[in-house]
Amino acid sequence: MTGRRHLVPALLAVAWMVTACSPESPVAAGASDADLHVEIVRTLDHDPNAFTQGLEIDGTELLEGTGRPGESWVQATDLDSGTVRMRAELPSPLFGEGITVSGDTIWQLTWRDGVAVARDRATLAEQRRVPFDGEGWGICAVPDALVTSDGSPTLTFRDPVTFEPRRTVQAVQDGSPLAGLNELECADDGAIYANVWTTDTLVRIDPSDGRVTAEIDASAVRDALPPGPRDVDVLNGIAQIPGTDRFLVTGKYWPRMFEVRFVP
């Protein structure tokens, strides 16, 4: 669907140009056991028909993946123009989940279909499907691995080519396992950020041992939502603007996306 206008306006390009050149380091770096909240920097339009499951900025493009049978797709939007360069549908009855970029591949999880879809980064074309056990929720990429969630406290580190599991860590907050880990973002500060399903809470996780090093109250973005054509669902979707302390966050069927900082 090349040339179709996405609802993210060209204002995002301004935000990108300003923040990409910012000398600021990620605000969360070095903090530990912190209670943070979101500070809204900019409000952007978002497709209210997108049941958002994954959000990522790669180069000059915003990548988004959605869910539900018949509504699941992956889309690449140019950050400068706000134009959708390409969209690839995930055929029904597959239920799309998180997405991430690893090298020349976009990985797209499915929920309970038992396969991960490897797509060509440039064309979004499906290249292969790889079976895996359990449910697929969120996914992000570190330099030598893919990290996936399944709604439990477990984060699984996988081979970025074969998708085979290598190791796991358990997310632990105040000594107790933290379930509901959903959409993931592997950030510049070395931490993994995760949506906690059904809540307006994000957490920052140390990937070495699973310790939750910060809890982030994101209720301000829900409070800023206007009515949309569909009933809004949960907060889901987090993408760092590379090289900055800012993130994009949105939710399922949300008519807005927000550029935010995480602050004390």
C-alpha positions in Angstrom: 0.0 0.0 0.0 2.8 2.3 -0.9 1.9 6.0 -0.9 -1.0 5.7 1.5 -0.9 8.4 4.2 -0.5 7.1 7.7 -2.1 9.1 10.5 1.3 9.8 12.1 1.9 13.4 10.8 5.0 15.1 9.6 5.4 16.5 13.1 7.0 13.2 14.0 9.8 14.1 11.5 10.4 17.3 13.5 10.6 15.3 16.7 13.0 12.9 15.0 15.3 15.6 13.7 15.4 17.4 17.1 15.9 14.3 19.3 18.2 12.4 17.0 20.7 15.2 17.3 20.3 15.7 21.1 23.4 15.1 23.2 21.2 13.8 26.1 21.8 10.3 27.2 18.9 8.0 28.1 17.3 9.3 31.3 17.1 5.8 32.9 20.8 5.0 32.5 22.4 4.5 35.9 19.1 4.7 37.9 18.0 1.7 39.9 14.9 0.7 41.8 13.3 3.9 40.6 9.7 5.0 40.5 9.3 7.0 37.3 6.4 8.4 35.3 5.9 9.6 31.7 6.4 13.2 30.7 4.5 13.9 27.5 6.7 15.7 25.0 4.5 15.6 21.9 1.2 14.1 20.9 0.8 12.5 17.5 -2.1 10.9 15.6 -2.2 7.1 15.4 -4.4 4.8 13.3 -7.4 4.0 15.6 -7.9 0.8 13.8 -4.5 -0.5 14.6 -4.5 -3.2 17.3 -0.9 -2.4 18.1 1.3 -5.3 19.2 4.8 -4.1 18.3 6.4 -0.7 17.7 10.0 0.0 16.6 12.1 2.7 15.0 14.7 1.5 12.6 16.8 4.0 10.7 14.3 6.6 9.3 11.3 4.4 9.5 8.6 3.6 12.1 7.7 -0.1 12.0 4.4 -1.2 13.5 2.8 -4.7 13.9 -0.8 -5.4 14.8 -2.9 -8.3 15.9 -6.2 -10.1 15.7 -7.1 -12.5 12.8 -7.8 -10.5 9.7 -6.4 -7.3 11.2 -2.8 -8.4 11.6 -0.2 -6.6 9.5 3.3 -5.1 9.5 3.8 -1.6 8.3 6.8 0.7 7.5 6.2 4.4 7.7 8.7 7.1 6.6 9.5 9.3 9.6 10.2 12.4 7.4 7.1 12.4 5.3 4.7 10.3 7.4 4.0 8.2 4.3 3.4 4.5 4.5 6.1 2.9 2.4 4.8 -0.6 2.5 2.4 -2.8 4.4 2.3 -6.6 4.6 -0.8 -8.5 5.8 -0.6 -11.6 8.0 -3.2 -14.0 6.5 -6.1 -15.1 8.7 -6.4 -17.0 11.0 -2.9 -16.0 12.2 -2.9 -13.5 15.1 0.1 -11.1 14.9 2.1 -10.1 18.0 5.3 -8.3 18.6 7.9 -7.3 15.9 11.6 -6.4 15.9 14.4 -5.9 13.4 17.5 -8.1 13.5 20.0 -7.4 10.7 18.1 -7.6 7.4 15.2 -9.5 9.0 11.9 -8.3 10.6 10.7 -11.0 13.0 6.9 -11.1 13.7 5.5 -13.2 16.4 2.2 -14.9 16.4 0.1 -15.4 19.6 -1.0 -19.0 19.8 -0.2 -20.2 16.2 3.2 -21.6 17.2 5.2 -19.8 14.5 7.4 -16.8 14.1 7.5 -15.1 10.7 10.8 -13.9 9.3 10.3 -11.0 6.8 12.7 -9.2 4.5 13.5 -5.8 6.1 13.3 -3.9 2.8 10.2 -5.4 1.3 8.3 -6.8 4.3 7.9 -10.0 2.3 7.5 -13.2 4.2 10.7 -15.4 3.9 10.0 -18.3 6.2 8.1 -19.4 9.2 9.9 -20.9 12.2 8.0 -23.0 14.8 8.4 -22.3 18.5 6.8 -23.6 21.7 4.3 -21.6 23.8 2.7 -18.2 23.2 4.3 -15.2 21.5 3.8 -11.8 23.0 6.7 -9.3 22.7 10.0 -9.3 21.0 13.1 -7.1 20.8 16.7 -7.5 19.6 20.0 -7.1 21.3 23.3 -7.3 19.3 23.6 -11.1 19.6 20.1 -12.4 20.4 16.3 -11.9 20.1 14.4 -11.5 23.4 10.8 -12.7 23.6 8.0 -12.6 26.2 5.0 -14.9 26.5 2.9 -13.2 29.2 4.7 -14.9 32.0 7.7 -13.5 34.0 10.0 -15.3 31.6 12.2 -13.6 29.0 13.7 -16.0 26.5 16.9 -15.2 24.7 17.0 -16.7 21.2 19.4 -17.3 18.3 18.8 -14.4 15.9 19.0 -16.7 12.9 17.4 -20.0 14.0 15.1 -18.6 16.7 16.2 -21.5 18.9 16.1 -20.6 22.7 19.5 -20.1 24.3 18.7 -19.0 27.9 15.9 -17.5 30.0 15.7 -15.0 32.8 12.8 -14.4 35.2 11.6 -10.8 35.7 11.6 -10.2 39.5 10.2 -7.1 41.2 10.7 -6.7 45.0 11.6 -10.3 45.3 8.6 -11.7 43.4 8.1 -12.8 39.8 6.5 -10.2 37.6 4.0 -11.7 35.1 2.2 -10.0 32.2 5.3 -9.0 30.3 4.1 -8.0 26.8 5.6 -5.7 24.2 9.4 -5.3 24.6 12.0 -2.7 23.7 15.7 -3.3 23.9 17.0 0.2 24.6 20.3 2.0 24.1 21.0 2.0 27.9 21.2 -1.9 27.8 17.9 -2.4 29.6 14.8 -4.1 28.3 11.5 -2.1 28.7 8.2 -3.9 28.8 4.5 -3.2 28.9 2.8 -5.0 31.7 -0.4 -6.4 30.2 -3.8 -4.9 31.3 -2.0 -2.0 33.1 -0.8 1.5 32.4 2.6 0.4 33.8 6.0 0.0 32.0 9.0 -1.7 33.6 12.7 -1.5 33.0 14.5 -4.9 33.3 18.1 -5.8 33.7 18.6 -8.5 31.1 21.5 -10.1 33.0 19.4 -11.2 35.9 15.8 -10.1 35.3 15.7 -7.6 38.1 13.1 -4.9 37.6 15.1 -1.7 38.0 12.3 0.8 37.5 8.5 0.9 37.4 7.1 3.6 35.1 3.6 5.0 35.6 2.2 5.7 32.1 -1.3 6.6 33.1 -0.9 10.2 31.9 -1.0 9.0 28.3 -4.3 7.3 28.7 -5.6 10.3 30.5 -4.7 12.4 27.4 -6.6 10.2 25.0 -9.6 11.7 23.1 -12.5 9.5 22.1 -11.9 7.3 19.1 -14.0 5.4 16.6 -13.4 2.2 18.4 -13.2 1.4 22.1 -9.5 1.8 23.2 -7.8 -1.3 24.6 -4.7 -1.6 26.7 -1.4 0.4 26.5 0.9 -1.6 24.2 3.7 -0.4 22.0 7.0 1.2 23.0 9.9 2.3 20.8 12.9 4.3 21.7 13.9 7.2 19.5 17.5 6.1 19.0 20.2 8.1 20.7 17.8 10.0 22.9 16.0 9.8 26.2 12.6 9.7 24.4 10.2 6.9 23.5 7.1 6.6 21.5 4.2 4.8 23.2 0.7 3.9 22.1 -2.0 1.3 22.6 -4.4 -1.0 20.9 -7.0 1.0 18.9 -5.6 4.2 20.4 -6.2 7.3 18.2 -3.0 8.9 19.6 0.6 8.1 20.0 2.8 9.9 22.4 6.5 10.9 22.5 7.5 10.7 26.1 10.4 10.8 28.6 10.6 8.7 31.7 11.3 11.0 34.6 11.3 10.8 38.5 
